[in-house]
Amino acid sequence: MINNWQVPRNKRKLYPVVDVLSLFTLQTLGDIWSNNLNRQLDFEEELERYGLKRTGQRRDRRAGGARTYEAWLFNLGLIFKETNTDLVRTTLAGEALLSGQPPVPIITNQLMKLQYPSPYSVRSRVDINNRFQIRPFRFLLRLLADNRVRDLSKEEIGRFVITEGDNETTACFEHVVQRIVSYRSNGDGVLPTDFDERYPSSTTGTRLRAATISYLEDIANTFINYLEYTQLINRNPKGSIYIIPGSIAKVEAILSDGTSLRQLDKNHPYGLENFQRNYGLGPGQNRDNRNFGGQTVTDSLYKQRRIRSDLLHIAGTRPIANYTASLVREIAESTGYSVREVEDALDGFRPDTFSQFEASYMNMAISGTELATEFERATRGIFQQLGFNSEHVGNHALHPDIFVESPSNFSGIIDTKAYRKYVINNDHRNRMVNNYIPSYQRLHENLEFFMYIADGFGSNIKSQIQNINERTNIDGSVISARNLIRLLQRNYAREINHYNLRLLFKKNSAITMTDIDSI
């Protein structure tokens, strides 16, 4: 039995949720998932093909990896098992994701409803202690909204929140608040002497104190990663999370919506299915009345799902303004279907590709090395949409990540940094001053700007940009990933003249939302 909050940790961030759900659905159309080893191994191969799972020889030929991905989707309320047939179906929230609706509101809604007990928490291989009667993500937001707490570290979440936050009563909440306040003054001295015995490994039993704490902090960090996907919180330079000021009203609305825990009746023959279907209702939905009796899976249906799945995958990697002949050919080559078949499958399918890309891009910007190359390529795609000839050059030594050139005869070099608070350290400054700018000035007489893109920047970023400008006589700027997305959105609404973009990119400071709105 697990005596703390728990979520599957095969994917510790939520950015690939649409891709994983799409691939899982393709593998389970019309087939029983449980005990279908070939189907599960096929699913693993598809995950590897999409780059969602590490490739290589599998040590576990029993498809244990595939089953952890199923548990991940099940825990999020995106799939359920039909009682009468044992077939796995997508919930309405899952169907909304597959139809290309904006993923962040859907997943946020699911996280706010995630609770213990649930069909996931009572699974035999999970078995979370039934003392937990709580919605974990709401509890975290409630703590962050409290003036006595305001921010939370993974140390605090791991030691006290996921272990002692077992219900939603005022008494429990106050207890956890006081434990956090006490820890901030006294450190690990406030931990009980039997801490390790209270929170043992579910497989190996009691561990050393350091191993117990490391395990709990790892789970806490996964909860933080999940909550980051909602775009309601941010991390400060020390790694603690806090509610983004602009999201306070949203958090207050969530916490005051009047909902409560759902009852889980394990003894009712349809108890688990009914719970999961209700949990999987999308925003604004009240009932799932679908009847799947007699539904057959045709080659045509599989083809349509396969092609649309590929489109959603591409939409998460680069911005798509409209369907083009080259996009259709790309999908045809990837899926093996003809151009005509791709066109037919996409006929009438108009997902919110901008929201798909935005959700992925914001996660790329905080990924560190994990998605650094994807961040570079996605940024190249943004500048292509802004009308620049854009080249990804970051795979060459002593080169920036991206080179862009405008039809208006000016060019620039761009470095992407998948950091939360980026500062231009001496090494990065020297590369820009001594390598990047001189090299590209020799190759391109019209080089006029350099740029850094990151999730956020340190307080001295303006002086650091100006220092490079003074040493090279090339203007520069920085822009956050969020503001670059807003710039792209602004360009979609009304195309921005490159004369104005040139002035913006040569600002020698940070590009703000006000700057974008003023264009």
C-alpha positions in Angstrom: 0.0 0.0 0.0 1.2 3.5 -0.9 0.9 5.9 2.0 1.3 9.2 0.1 0.0 10.9 -3.0 1.0 9.2 -6.1 0.8 9.6 -9.9 2.4 7.5 -12.7 5.9 8.9 -13.4 6.7 7.3 -16.7 6.0 10.8 -18.2 6.7 13.4 -15.6 5.5 16.3 -17.7 2.2 16.5 -19.6 3.3 18.1 -22.9 3.0 14.8 -24.9 -0.5 14.0 -23.6 -2.3 14.5 -26.9 0.3 12.4 -28.8 0.2 9.5 -26.3 -3.6 9.5 -26.2 -3.7 9.5 -30.0 -1.3 6.6 -30.4 -3.0 4.6 -27.6 -6.4 5.1 -29.2 -5.1 3.9 -32.5 -3.8 0.7 -30.8 -7.0 0.0 -28.9 -9.7 0.6 -31.6 -12.0 -2.3 -31.4 -9.5 -4.5 -29.4 -9.2 -5.5 -25.8 -6.1 -3.9 -24.1 -5.8 -6.1 -21.1 -3.5 -9.2 -21.6 -3.1 -8.3 -25.3 0.7 -8.4 -25.3 1.1 -7.9 -29.1 -1.1 -4.8 -29.0 0.8 -3.4 -26.0 4.2 -4.0 -27.7 2.9 -2.3 -30.9 1.9 0.7 -28.8 5.5 0.9 -27.4 6.9 0.8 -31.0 4.6 3.7 -31.9 5.7 5.7 -28.8 9.3 5.2 -29.9 8.5 6.2 -33.5 7.2 9.5 -32.2 10.1 10.0 -29.9 8.0 9.7 -26.8 9.8 6.7 -25.5 13.4 5.9 -25.6 14.3 3.5 -28.4 16.5 0.4 -28.0 16.2 -3.2 -27.1 13.5 -3.7 -24.5 14.6 -5.5 -21.3 10.9 -6.0 -20.5 9.3 -8.1 -23.3 6.1 -8.2 -21.2 5.2 -4.6 -22.3 5.4 -3.2 -18.8 6.3 0.1 -20.3 3.2 0.3 -22.4 1.0 -0.5 -19.4 2.5 2.5 -17.5 1.4 4.8 -20.3 -2.1 3.3 -20.1 -2.1 4.0 -16.4 -1.0 7.6 -17.1 -3.9 8.2 -19.4 -6.3 6.4 -17.0 -5.2 8.5 -14.0 -5.9 11.7 -16.0 -9.4 10.5 -16.8 -8.9 10.4 -20.5 -9.8 6.7 -20.9 -12.1 4.1 -19.3 -12.8 0.4 -19.6 -16.3 -0.6 -20.7 -17.7 -3.0 -18.1 -19.6 -5.3 -20.5 -16.9 -5.7 -23.2 -13.6 -4.9 -21.5 -12.9 -2.5 -24.4 -11.0 0.7 -23.5 -12.7 3.8 -24.7 -11.8 7.5 -24.6 -13.8 9.7 -22.2 -15.4 12.9 -23.5 -12.4 14.8 -22.3 -10.2 12.4 -24.2 -12.3 12.8 -27.3 -12.1 16.6 -27.0 -8.3 16.4 -27.1 -8.4 14.1 -30.1 -10.7 16.5 -31.9 -8.0 19.2 -31.5 -9.7 21.4 -28.9 -7.3 23.6 -26.8 -5.5 21.1 -24.5 -4.6 23.3 -21.5 -8.2 24.0 -20.4 -9.1 20.4 -20.8 -6.1 19.0 -18.8 -6.5 21.8 -16.2 -10.1 20.6 -15.7 -9.0 17.0 -15.3 -6.3 17.9 -12.8 -8.7 19.8 -10.7 -11.0 16.8 -10.6 -8.3 14.2 -10.0 -8.9 12.7 -6.6 -8.2 9.8 -4.2 -10.0 7.5 -4.0 -10.4 6.8 -7.7 -10.4 3.8 -10.0 -6.7 4.5 -10.5 -5.8 4.7 -6.8 -7.5 1.4 -6.0 -5.8 -0.6 -8.7 -3.9 -3.5 -7.2 -0.6 -2.3 -8.5 -1.2 1.2 -7.0 -3.3 0.8 -3.9 -3.1 4.3 -2.4 -4.0 4.3 1.3 -7.8 4.8 1.7 -7.1 7.5 4.4 -6.7 9.9 1.4 -10.0 11.5 0.6 -8.7 14.5 -1.3 -8.2 16.3 -4.7 -4.4 16.9 -4.6 -4.1 19.7 -7.2 -6.8 21.8 -5.6 -5.2 21.3 -2.2 -1.9 22.6 -3.7 -3.6 25.7 -5.1 -5.4 26.3 -1.8 -2.0 26.3 0.0 -0.4 28.6 -2.6 -3.4 31.0 -2.3 -2.9 31.2 1.5 -1.0 34.3 2.7 0.9 32.2 5.3 2.3 29.9 2.6 2.3 31.7 -0.8 5.0 29.5 -2.4 5.9 25.9 -2.0 9.2 24.0 -2.6 9.4 20.3 -3.6 11.0 19.8 -0.2 7.8 21.1 1.6 5.4 19.3 -0.8 7.3 16.0 -0.4 7.7 16.0 3.3 4.3 17.3 4.4 1.7 18.0 1.7 1.7 14.6 -0.1 2.1 12.7 3.2 -0.2 14.6 5.7 -2.7 16.2 3.3 -5.2 13.4 3.5 -8.5 15.2 3.3 -10.1 18.6 2.5 -11.3 19.6 5.9 -10.2 22.9 7.5 -8.5 21.0 10.3 -6.3 19.0 7.9 -5.5 22.1 5.8 -4.5 24.1 9.0 -2.4 21.2 10.1 -0.4 21.1 6.9 0.0 24.9 6.9 1.5 24.8 10.4 3.8 21.9 9.4 5.1 24.0 6.5 5.6 27.1 8.7 7.4 25.0 11.4 9.7 23.4 8.8 10.6 26.8 7.5 11.9 27.7 10.9 13.3 24.4 12.1 14.1 22.3 9.0 14.1 18.5 9.1 14.1 18.5 12.9 10.3 18.6 12.7 10.0 15.3 11.0 8.8 12.5 13.2 11.3 9.9 14.3 9.3 7.1 12.5 9.1 9.1 9.2 10.8 6.3 7.2 8.5 3.7 8.6 5.4 5.8 7.8 6.3 6.2 4.1 8.1 3.0 3.0 8.6 1.7 -0.5 5.5 -0.2 -1.7 7.9 -2.9 -3.1 11.0 -3.0 -0.8 9.7 -1.7 2.5 11.5 0.8 4.8 14.4 2.7 3.4 17.1 5.0 4.7 16.0 8.5 5.6 17.8 10.1 2.6 16.2 7.6 0.2 12.7 8.2 1.6 13.1 12.0 1.3 14.5 11.7 -2.3 11.5 9.4 -3.3 8.9 11.8 -1.9 10.6 14.9 -3.4 10.6 13.2 -6.8 6.9 12.6 -6.5 6.4 16.2 -5.4 8.4 17.5 -8.4 6.1 15.4 -10.7 3.1 17.1 -9.2 4.7 20.5 -9.8 5.4 19.6 -13.4 1.7 18.6 -13.9 0.5 21.8 -12.3 2.9 23.9 -14.5 1.0 22.6 -17.5 -2.1 24.5 -16.4 -0.2 27.8 -16.7 -1.5 28.9 -13.3 1.8 28.7 -11.5 5.4 29.5 -12.1 8.7 28.7 -10.4 10.9 31.3 -8.7 14.7 31.2 -9.1 15.0 28.9 -6.1 12.6 26.4 -7.7 9.6 27.1 -5.4 6.2 27.5 -7.1 3.7 30.4 -6.8 0.5 31.4 -8.4 1.1 33.7 -11.4 -0.4 37.1 -10.5 -2.5 37.2 -13.7 -3.9 33.8 -12.8 -5.1 34.6 -9.2 -8.7 35.2 -10.3 -8.7 31.8 -12.2 -7.5 30.0 -9.1 -10.0 31.7 -6.9 -12.8 30.7 -9.3 -11.6 27.0 -9.2 -11.4 26.9 -5.4 -14.9 28.4 -5.0 -16.7 26.4 -7.7 -18.8 24.5 -5.1 -17.7 21.0 -6.2 -16.8 18.2 -3.9 -15.3 14.7 -4.1 -17.1 12.1 -6.1 -18.2 8.9 -4.5 -16.5 5.7 -5.7 -18.7 2.6 -5.3 -16.4 -0.3 -5.8 -19.2 -2.8 -5.1 -21.5 -1.6 -7.9 -21.0 -3.6 -11.1 -20.6 -0.4 -13.1 -19.1 1.6 -10.3 -15.6 2.0 -11.7 -16.9 2.7 -15.3 -19.5 5.3 -14.1 -16.9 7.1 -12.0 -14.3 7.2 -14.8 -16.9 8.5 -17.3 -18.0 11.2 -15.0 -14.4 12.1 -14.1 -13.7 12.3 -17.9 -16.4 14.9 -18.7 -14.9 17.9 -20.5 -15.4 21.5 -19.4 -19.1 22.4 -19.3 -20.3 18.8 -19.9 -22.7 17.2 -17.4 -23.3 13.6 -18.7 -21.8 10.9 -20.9 -24.7 9.1 -22.5 -22.8 7.4 -25.3 -23.8 3.9 -26.2 -21.1 1.9 -28.0 -23.2 -1.2 -28.7 -22.6 -2.7 -32.1 -19.9 -0.1 -33.1 -17.6 -1.5 -35.6 -14.1 -0.3 -36.4 -13.5 0.0 -40.2 -10.3 0.5 -42.1 -11.7 3.9 -43.1 -12.1 4.9 -39.4 -8.6 3.8 -38.5 -7.2 5.6 -41.5 -9.0 8.8 -40.5 -7.7 8.5 -36.9 -4.2 7.8 -38.0 -4.0 10.8 -40.4 -5.6 13.2 -37.9 -3.2 11.9 -35.2 -0.3 12.8 -37.4 -1.6 16.3 -37.9 -2.1 16.9 -34.1 1.5 15.6 -33.6 2.9 18.1 -36.2 0.8 20.9 -34.7 2.6 20.4 -31.4 6.0 20.8 -33.0 5.5 23.9 -35.2 2.9 26.5 -35.8 0.4 25.7 -38.6 -1.6 28.6 -40.0 -3.5 26.6 -42.6 -3.4 23.3 -44.5 -0.9 23.5 -47.4 0.1 21.1 -50.1 3.4 20.5 -48.5 1.8 19.7 -45.1 -0.5 17.1 -46.8 2.4 15.5 -48.6 4.3 15.4 -45.3 1.5 13.5 -43.6 1.1 11.2 -46.6 4.8 10.3 -46.5 4.6 9.7 -42.7 1.5 7.6 -42.8 1.9 5.8 -46.1 -1.5 6.9 -47.3 -2.0 8.8 -50.6 -2.4 12.6 -50.8 -6.0 12.1 -51.8 -6.7 9.9 -48.7 -5.0 12.5 -46.5 -7.1 15.3 -47.9 -10.3 13.3 -47.4 -9.4 12.5 -43.8 -8.7 16.1 -43.0 -11.8 17.4 -44.8 -13.9 19.2 -42.1 -11.2 18.5 -39.4 -10.2 21.9 -38.1 -8.4 21.5 -34.8 -7.1 24.5 -32.8 -3.6 24.1 -34.0 -2.5 27.4 -32.4 -3.4 26.1 -29.0 -1.8 22.8 -29.6 1.5 24.5 -30.5 1.3 27.1 -27.7 0.9 24.4 -25.0 3.9 22.4 -26.4 6.0 25.5 -26.9 5.6 26.8 -23.4 6.7 23.4 -22.1 9.7 23.4 -24.5 10.8 26.7 -23.0 11.2 25.2 -19.5 12.5 21.8 -20.5 16.2 22.4 -20.0 18.2 20.0 -22.2 15.2 17.5 -22.6 13.5 19.4 -25.4 16.2 22.0 -26.3 16.5 20.9 -29.9 12.7 20.8 -30.3 12.6 24.3 -28.9 15.1 25.5 -31.5 13.2 23.9 -34.4 9.8 25.2 -33.1 11.2 28.7 -32.9 12.5 28.5 -36.4 8.9 27.6 -37.4 7.6 30.7 -35.6 9.9 33.0 -37.6 8.9 31.3 -40.8 5.3 32.1 -40.0 6.4 35.7 -39.3 7.6 35.9 -42.9 11.3 35.3 -42.4 13.6 32.9 -44.3 14.6 30.8 -41.3 17.3 28.3 -40.9 18.1 26.0 -38.0 21.9 26.1 -37.6 22.3 25.1 -33.9 23.5 21.6 -34.9 26.8 23.2 -36.1 29.7 24.1 -33.7 30.2 27.8 -32.9 26.8 28.7 -34.4 23.7 30.3 -32.9 20.6 28.2 -33.0 18.7 30.0 -35.7 19.5 32.4 -38.6 16.7 34.5 -40.0 16.5 36.8 -43.0 13.8 39.2 -43.9 12.6 39.9 -47.5 13.2 43.6 -46.4 16.9 43.0 -46.5 17.9 42.6 -42.8 18.9 39.5 -40.9 19.4 38.3 -37.4 20.8 35.5 -35.2 18.8 33.9 -32.4 19.7 31.7 -29.4 17.0 29.8 -27.6 17.6 29.0 -23.9 15.1 26.5 -22.3 15.6 28.2 -18.9 13.1 29.6 -16.5 15.2 32.7 -15.7 17.9 33.1 -18.2 20.9 35.4 -17.6 23.7 35.9 -20.2 26.7 34.5 -18.4 30.3 35.3 -19.5 30.6 32.2 -21.6 27.3 32.9 -23.5 28.2 36.5 -23.9 31.7 35.7 -25.3 30.2 33.3 -27.8 27.9 35.9 -29.1 30.5 38.7 -29.1 33.5 36.7 -30.4 32.0 33.9 -32.5 28.4 34.3 -33.6 28.2 37.9 -34.5 31.6 38.2 -36.3 31.0 35.0 -38.2 27.6 36.0 -39.5 28.7 39.6 -40.2 31.3 38.2 -42.6 28.7 36.0 -44.3 25.8 38.5 -44.2 26.4 42.2 -44.6 22.8 42.9 -43.6 23.1 41.4 -40.1 21.2 43.8 -37.8 20.1 42.1 -34.7 20.7 39.3 -32.2 18.1 37.8 -29.9 17.7 35.5 -27.0 14.5 33.5 -26.3 13.7 31.8 -23.0 10.8 31.3 -20.6 12.0 34.3 -18.5 15.0 36.5 -17.8 17.0 37.7 -14.9 16.7 41.3 -13.6 19.9 42.5 -15.2 19.1 41.3 -18.7 18.8 44.8 -20.2 22.3 45.8 -19.2 23.6 42.4 -20.5 22.0 43.0 -23.9 23.4 46.5 -24.0 26.9 45.3 -23.1 26.9 43.0 -26.2 25.6 45.9 -28.3 28.4 48.2 -27.1 31.0 45.6 -27.9 29.7 44.6 -31.3 27.7 47.6 -32.6 24.9 45.2 -33.3 21.5 45.8 -31.7 19.7 43.0 -29.8 16.8 42.0 -27.7 15.3 39.3 -25.6 11.7 38.0 -25.7 10.0 35.4 -23.5 8.5 32.3 -25.1 5.0 33.5 -24.0 5.5 36.9 -25.7 6.8 35.4 -28.8 3.7 33.3 -29.0 1.6 36.5 -28.5 3.6 38.1 -31.3 2.8 35.2 -33.6 -0.9 35.5 -32.6 -0.9 39.2 -33.3 0.6 38.5 -36.7 -2.1 36.0 -37.5 -4.7 38.6 -36.6 -3.1 41.3 -38.7 0.2 40.8 -40.5 3.0 42.8 -39.0 5.1 44.9 -41.3 8.8 43.9 -41.2 9.8 47.5 -40.8 8.1 47.3 -37.4 9.6 43.9 -36.6 13.0 45.3 -37.4 12.6 48.1 -34.9 11.2 45.8 -32.3 14.0 43.3 -32.6 16.7 46.0 -32.4 15.3 47.4 -29.1 18.4 46.6 -27.0 16.0 45.5 -24.1 13.3 43.0 -23.4 10.3 42.9 -25.7 7.2 43.3 -23.7 3.5 42.7 -24.2 3.1 46.5 -24.4 5.6 46.6 -27.2 3.6 43.9 -29.1 0.3 45.6 -28.5 1.6 48.9 -29.8 2.7 47.6 -33.2 
